[in-house]
Structure formats: C-alpha cells, structure tokens
Amino acid sequence: MMNNVSTLAYVNSNAQIGKDVIIEPFAYIDDNVVIGDGCRIMSHSTVLSGARLGKSCTVFPGAVVGGIPQDLKFHGEETTAEIGDFTTIRECATVNRGTASKGKTVVGNNCLIMAYSHVAHDCVLGNHVILGNACQIAGEVQIFDWAILSGGCLIHQFCRVGEHVIVQGGSRSPKDIPPYVTAGREPISFAGINLIGLRRRNFSPEQIQTIQECYRTIYQSGLNFSQAVERIEQNLEPSVERDTVLNFLKTSQRGILRGFSD
C-alpha cells in the first residue's frame, strides 16, 4: 500500500514519513519529524519539529505533538517528543517536547491520550497508560505502565504514578501515587488496591495478597514510613510485587499519597 497524503496537507520535505501512512487534509507536518509506518494523521492535527511517532499511531483533529515546552527555562535547545507504537492521541490533546533537563518527552506503546489532555515537557509515560479527558500532567512527571488516570486529573510537577494505578476523576495529586493502588477522595488519598484492574491483568491471588499486605503495613499498622518499609522487608518474602512497592517507596522524592484515615 502506498502512502495517502492529501495535497491539502502541509508536509515538510525533510520530514521522514514511513510506509502506509495517511495524512489527511489540513494536517501540518513540520521539519525534523519522524512518522512511523501505518500512522494516521487526521485533519487539522499538528506534528511539530522534534516529534517522533512510532508505528500505527493515530493523531486526531486539533491535537499537537512536539510543541515547545511551556517552561521559561527552555531556550530553543534540540529536544524531542517521542510517541510509542499503537498509541492514540485524541482531539486537542497536546504533548510538548523536552527541555535540557531530560531532552525528551516520552509516551510509550499502546497508550491512549484522551481529548484535551496535556503532557508537559520531560514527562515519561510507560506502556498501556490511559489519560482520561482533560488530564493535565505537569513537567517531569513519570507515569508507569498500565496506570489509568480518569478524566480531569491534575498531577503536580516531578510526581510519579506507579504501575497498575487507577485515579479517580478530578483528583489533584501533589504526591507520588504508589503502584497497584486506587487513589481518590478529596484531598486525594489511598482508597485500597486496584483489585479489579489487577484481576483483569491476571495477577494471581498470591500476588494480590502480597500487595494487600504491603499496603496494610503502610497505611493501617500505625507505623511511620521508615518502620513500615522495614517491616515489609522483614515479614514478606521477596517477590516482584513486594520489591516494586519497596523500590517505589524508597525512591520517592515528594512523599507518597496519604492514607484515607489520616
């Protein structure tokens, strides 16, 4: 199959366009852009300098990929916005490119960035991440694999959202959200583990039990943070789930989500 590029689209002659790409009327493709095989760039979408799209991505009308950072420390340095394979960017969503801090903004494979969401400079999103409509992700946020942020979530600069997390719509998070949990309420707090999501992704009862024990110790034992980490290390056998939780806790710079009874 040949590329299907509308004569009403603007495609810079230096853009690298893969095979079987569809570029619809009034789309704008800038210089220094790479678009992978099988992508569809829909009408009135914009792919700016520094954008790198993997294969089979779809960019919906009004979306902008590769816009310069909304950061006063940015001085025109060469940076990128890198989108993984099979990722969809819906209407009017924006993904800015990086700054000198990290040099790139990354959105992984099989992600869904819903309408009016914003991914700021130097963010790193893992694979299978879903951002609901109008999520606003500040600069240098990290969101791990399989995390789901419901509509209207706000994530503060430098925060992290762990893998297999689900966050209630409209939540505002100034802290790290550790892996495997459900987060919600106002102010945002721990609301249990993401049991439905874990079962859907074929976590075994033993794996789920380990995760539950970790968070019982953190949020319900009455121990302080350091004591809870020590008890988890002492009482639970090493496992992927235990070690994922511990590593996240030990590397948190902003502190983690509060407990619902705090």
C-alpha positions as CSV (number, residue, x, y, z in Angstrom):
1,M,0.0,0.0,0.0
2,M,1.2,3.5,-0.9
3,N,1.1,6.5,1.4
4,N,-2.1,8.5,1.2
5,V,-1.0,12.1,1.7
6,S,-3.6,14.8,0.9
7,T,-2.5,17.6,-1.4
8,L,-4.2,19.9,1.0
9,A,-1.9,18.9,3.9
10,Y,1.4,20.6,4.6
11,V,4.3,18.1,4.8
12,N,7.8,19.5,5.1
13,S,10.2,18.0,2.6
14,N,12.6,17.0,5.4
15,A,10.0,15.0,7.4
16,Q,10.6,11.3,7.4
17,I,7.4,9.5,6.6
18,G,7.1,5.7,6.8
19,K,5.0,3.3,4.8
20,D,1.3,3.1,4.6
21,V,0.8,6.5,6.3
22,I,-2.4,8.5,5.9
23,I,-2.1,12.3,6.2
24,E,-5.5,14.0,5.9
25,P,-6.3,17.5,4.5
26,F,-5.1,20.5,6.5
27,A,-2.8,18.4,8.7
28,Y,0.6,20.1,9.4
29,I,3.9,18.1,9.4
30,D,6.9,20.2,10.4
31,D,10.6,19.8,9.7
32,N,12.6,17.3,11.8
33,V,9.7,14.9,12.2
34,V,9.6,11.1,12.0
35,I,6.3,9.4,11.4
36,G,6.3,5.6,11.6
37,D,4.7,3.0,9.3
38,G,0.9,2.8,9.4
39,C,0.2,6.1,11.2
40,R,-2.8,8.2,10.5
41,I,-2.5,12.0,11.0
42,M,-6.0,13.3,10.9
43,S,-7.3,16.6,9.5
44,H,-6.3,19.8,11.4
45,S,-3.7,18.0,13.6
46,T,-0.2,19.3,14.0
47,V,3.1,17.4,14.3
48,L,5.9,19.9,15.1
49,S,9.7,19.7,14.9
50,G,11.2,17.1,17.2
51,A,8.2,14.8,17.1
52,R,8.9,11.1,16.7
53,L,5.9,8.8,16.1
54,G,6.2,5.0,16.2
55,K,4.2,2.7,14.0
56,S,0.4,2.6,13.8
57,C,-0.2,5.8,15.8
58,T,-3.3,7.9,15.3
59,V,-3.4,11.7,15.9
60,F,-6.9,13.2,16.0
61,P,-8.0,16.6,14.8
62,G,-6.7,19.6,16.9
63,A,-4.0,17.6,18.6
64,V,-0.5,19.0,18.7
65,V,2.6,16.8,19.1
66,G,6.0,18.3,19.7
67,G,5.1,21.8,20.8
68,I,7.8,23.7,22.5
69,P,7.8,23.4,26.3
70,Q,5.8,25.9,28.4
71,D,8.8,26.4,30.6
72,L,10.7,29.7,30.9
73,K,13.9,27.8,31.2
74,F,13.6,26.5,27.7
75,H,15.9,28.3,25.3
76,G,15.3,26.6,22.0
77,E,17.5,23.5,22.6
78,E,17.2,20.5,20.3
79,T,14.7,18.1,22.0
80,T,12.1,15.5,21.1
81,A,8.6,14.3,21.9
82,E,8.7,10.5,21.3
83,I,5.4,8.6,20.9
84,G,5.5,4.8,21.0
85,D,3.8,2.2,18.7
86,F,0.0,1.9,18.6
87,T,-0.7,5.0,20.6
88,T,-3.7,7.2,20.1
89,I,-3.7,10.9,20.7
90,R,-7.3,12.2,20.7
91,E,-8.8,15.6,19.9
92,C,-7.0,18.7,21.1
93,A,-4.5,16.8,23.3
94,T,-1.0,18.2,23.5
95,V,2.3,16.5,24.0
96,N,5.2,19.0,24.4
97,R,8.8,18.1,23.7
98,G,11.5,18.1,26.3
99,T,13.9,20.6,27.7
100,A,17.6,20.5,28.6
101,S,16.6,18.7,31.8
102,K,16.0,15.4,30.1
103,G,16.0,16.2,26.5
104,K,12.8,14.4,25.6
105,T,9.2,13.7,26.5
106,V,8.2,10.1,26.1
107,V,4.8,8.4,25.7
108,G,5.0,4.6,25.5
109,N,3.4,1.9,23.4
110,N,-0.4,1.3,23.3
111,C,-1.3,4.4,25.2
112,L,-4.5,6.4,25.0
113,I,-4.2,10.2,25.5
114,M,-7.8,11.3,25.5
115,A,-9.2,14.7,24.4
116,Y,-7.9,17.9,25.8
117,S,-5.2,16.2,27.9
118,H,-1.8,17.8,28.3
119,V,1.6,16.0,28.7
120,A,4.2,18.6,29.6
121,H,7.9,18.7,29.0
122,D,10.2,15.9,30.0
123,C,7.4,13.6,31.2
124,V,7.8,9.8,30.8
125,L,4.7,7.7,30.3
126,G,5.1,3.9,30.2
127,N,3.2,1.4,28.1
128,H,-0.6,1.0,28.2
129,V,-1.2,4.2,30.0
130,I,-4.6,5.9,29.7
131,L,-5.2,9.6,30.4
132,G,-8.9,10.4,30.6
133,N,-10.3,13.5,29.0
134,A,-8.7,16.8,30.2
135,C,-6.0,15.3,32.4
136,Q,-3.2,17.8,33.0
137,I,0.3,16.3,33.5
138,A,2.9,18.8,34.6
139,G,6.6,18.8,33.7
140,E,8.9,15.9,34.5
141,V,6.1,13.6,35.8
142,Q,6.6,9.9,35.4
143,I,3.7,7.5,34.9
144,F,4.4,3.8,35.0
145,D,2.9,1.0,32.8
146,W,-0.9,0.3,32.9
147,A,-1.7,3.3,35.0
148,I,-5.2,4.9,34.4
149,L,-6.0,8.5,35.2
150,S,-9.7,9.3,35.0
151,G,-10.9,12.5,33.5
152,G,-9.7,15.8,34.8
153,C,-6.8,14.6,36.9
154,L,-4.1,17.1,37.8
155,I,-0.6,15.7,38.5
156,H,2.0,18.1,40.1
157,Q,5.4,18.6,38.6
158,F,8.0,15.9,39.4
159,C,5.4,13.5,40.8
160,R,5.3,9.8,39.9
161,V,2.3,7.5,39.4
162,G,3.1,3.8,39.9
163,E,2.1,0.9,37.6
164,H,-1.4,-0.5,37.7
165,V,-2.8,2.5,39.5
166,I,-6.2,3.9,38.9
167,V,-7.0,7.5,39.9
168,Q,-10.5,8.9,40.5
169,G,-11.6,11.6,38.0
170,G,-11.0,15.2,39.1
171,S,-8.2,14.3,41.5
172,R,-5.3,16.6,42.3
173,S,-2.1,14.9,43.3
174,P,0.9,16.8,44.8
175,K,2.5,13.5,46.0
176,D,3.7,10.2,44.5
177,I,1.0,7.6,44.0
178,P,2.5,4.2,44.7
179,P,1.9,1.1,42.5
180,Y,-1.2,-1.1,42.4
181,V,-3.5,1.3,44.3
182,T,-6.7,3.1,43.8
183,A,-6.5,6.8,44.6
184,G,-9.4,9.2,45.1
185,R,-11.4,11.3,47.5
186,E,-10.7,15.0,48.3
187,P,-7.9,15.6,49.3
188,I,-6.6,12.7,47.3
189,S,-5.7,9.6,49.4
190,F,-5.2,5.9,49.3
191,A,-8.5,4.1,48.7
192,G,-7.4,0.5,48.6
193,I,-5.6,-1.6,46.0
194,N,-6.7,-1.7,42.4
195,L,-8.3,-5.1,42.8
196,I,-10.4,-5.1,39.6
197,G,-7.5,-3.9,37.5
198,L,-5.1,-6.5,38.9
199,R,-7.6,-9.3,38.3
200,R,-8.2,-8.2,34.8
201,R,-4.4,-8.4,34.2
202,N,-4.2,-11.9,35.5
203,F,-2.5,-11.3,38.9
204,S,-2.7,-14.4,41.0
205,P,-4.4,-14.5,44.4
206,E,-1.0,-14.9,45.9
207,Q,0.4,-11.8,44.2
208,I,-2.7,-9.8,45.2
209,Q,-2.3,-11.0,48.8
210,T,1.3,-9.7,48.8
211,I,0.2,-6.3,47.5
212,Q,-2.5,-6.1,50.2
213,E,-0.1,-7.0,52.9
214,C,2.3,-4.2,51.8
215,Y,-0.4,-1.6,51.9
216,R,-1.9,-2.8,55.2
217,T,1.5,-2.3,56.7
218,I,2.0,1.1,55.2
219,Y,-1.5,2.6,55.9
220,Q,-3.1,0.6,58.7
221,S,-0.3,-0.6,61.0
222,G,0.2,2.7,62.8
223,L,3.9,2.6,61.9
224,N,5.8,5.6,60.4
225,F,7.1,5.4,56.9
226,S,10.5,4.0,57.7
227,Q,9.2,1.5,60.1
228,A,6.6,0.3,57.6
229,V,9.3,-0.2,54.9
230,E,11.4,-2.2,57.4
231,R,8.5,-4.4,58.5
232,I,7.7,-5.2,54.8
233,E,11.3,-6.2,54.2
234,Q,11.3,-8.4,57.3
235,N,7.9,-10.1,57.1
236,L,7.3,-10.6,53.3
237,E,9.3,-12.9,51.1
238,P,11.0,-11.1,48.1
239,S,8.8,-11.0,45.1
240,V,8.2,-8.8,42.0
241,E,5.2,-7.1,43.7
242,R,6.9,-6.6,47.1
243,D,10.1,-5.3,45.6
244,T,8.2,-3.0,43.2
245,V,6.4,-1.4,46.1
246,L,9.6,-1.1,48.2
247,N,11.6,0.4,45.4
248,F,8.9,3.0,44.7
249,L,8.7,4.0,48.3
250,K,12.5,4.2,48.8
251,T,13.0,6.4,45.7
252,S,10.1,8.8,46.4
253,Q,11.3,12.4,46.4
254,R,7.9,14.1,47.0
255,G,6.5,11.6,49.6
256,I,3.6,9.3,48.9
257,L,-0.2,9.5,48.9
258,R,-1.8,9.9,52.3
259,G,-4.0,7.3,53.9
260,F,-7.7,7.7,53.9
261,S,-7.9,7.8,57.7
262,D,-5.2,10.5,58.1
